[in-house]
Amino acid sequence: MSDGKFKVIIVGGGPVGLTAAHALSQAGINYVLLESRDSCVIDVGASLGLWPQALRVLAQFGLLERLRAVGAELKRGVYRTYDGRQFHEVQMSPLEKNHGISQILFQRSKLLEVLYESLGEADKARIHTNKKVTNIITNEHGVEVKCADDSTYYGSIVIGADGVHSKTRSFMRDLALKASSTKVNEERPYTCEYKALWASYPRLEGLVSGDTLETHGSQASVQSLNGNDMCWLFLYEKLPKPTNERASYSEADVEAYFKRHAELPITENIKVKDVYKHKFKAGMTNLEEGILKHWSWNRIVLVGDACHKFTPNQGLGYNNGLQDVAALVNELHGLVAKDASPPSIDAITGAFTRYQAVRSTWIKKDYESSAQWTRMSAWPGLFYRLLDRYIMPSIPFFNSYLLNSVLSDKVSNCPSLQYLETGEPFKGKVPWKNPIRAPVKLAS
């Protein structure tokens, strides 16, 4: 049974769940983390690109130098047509000038390794693997999380950081339905209009580190993200019709899909088939899109892909999950810091409501931006073809406007951990709207 002290149960030990572990530890809030697999550091998925607003929070954890050592700065975007001709180029240098750092690309498993290994031994002891959650029970005093191995964990709240196919989200919905709540999400809240093949491969001659290479065309597009030693390929294609059913693809499906797009160019001289034959790993998935109406119910709250899902073209998924964690733990720290007694259910649900309100506007902006870019890359029709190929490239200073106005507004407004006085790690031309206080210097 719960001992009455405030305790968080994190479900999910991926990048967002491990970020929550860091944030709660730094806030002095007790927690446990339950991961269904046998390790938090596994080599699944492809790459993750971190934008300045995410790197800023990770710098508050003291992780910046470790991250720089395993990442590659993205410097340039090059855009081509199906015949290999370049029609557009974007330099990313304004990002660093405006915010003090650019976007950095990581192998997903390397980022997970940094997040996990940088936790102290006491925090690692709070992480429990092989814990498949089978039920969540809420009551007036707290929560119970039951696992397939017959173990039960007791706490004050549950944070669902268990991704796009979140079990926590499903249990939250079931509980809301049983309580006849008006805060009930759809059973399948996300829709897929595109799918993508991903593959990792060594950086070959002719592929410049720091380049994002894209090939745009009707119904399908190519994206290659070039790291220092490794690159990541994404082949996007529009589905015949939208679906909210979960899809599973075999190795034969992946190979057939690759062969259909093998001749598409990555550079003037390199095609998809030239890099794919060197692949380390590959997989394919449908790309879910959507934003939940309700991110919490009672003592359960969702973060990251569990409550909003973007297409991956702009690399905004983990970045927004991290920002969710920052905004949520700011609220939780405010609850426990001002009162030694456990917060009431009204105080908890109020904190959850404020968290969603803080994040909703910016989530919608990034969701729309990701959706537009996916469709401007793999055109579903004439409108997006004209917009991508002719309208946007022909507008004078349009890239400058996007980087220096639209993007800078989103980056500078993102949350930081307000309870940590670490000082600003990055300073550029654009001031941060949620400044990080510097440590107080004691008089000698």
GIHUZI-V743815 format. One line per field, one symbol per residue. psi: psi as a letter, one per 40 degrees, with the letter a starting at -180 (. if undefined). burial: # if it has 9 or more other C-alpha atoms within 8 Angstrom, else .. Layout:
psi->???
burial->???
This chain:
psi->iieeihhhhhhhfaddddddddddddefhiiihhhdieiegigiabihhhidddddddddefeddddddeihhhdihhhiideehheiihheddddddeeiaihhihddddddddddeiiddddeehhifghheihhiaedaihhiideeihhiadihhhffadfhddddddddddddefieghiidgeiiheiihhiiiiihihehhheihhihiaheiiihhhhaddiihhhhihhidiiieihihhiddddddddddedeiidadehidddddeeidiiiiiihiiihidheihbehiiiaedeihiiedefecddddddddddddddddddddehdihiidddddddddddddddddddddddddddddddedgheaddddddddddddehhfddddddecddddddeeiiiheehgeihdhhadhihdgihiiihhih.
burial->.....######################.#########..#.....################.##..##.#############.#.#..#..#.#######################..#...##.########..#.#...#######.....###########.#.######..##......##...###############.....####################.##########..#.#....#....#..##..##.####..####.##..#..###########.####.#############...###################.##.....##.#.###.######..#...##.##..##.########...##########....#..########.########..###.#..##.#...#.##.......
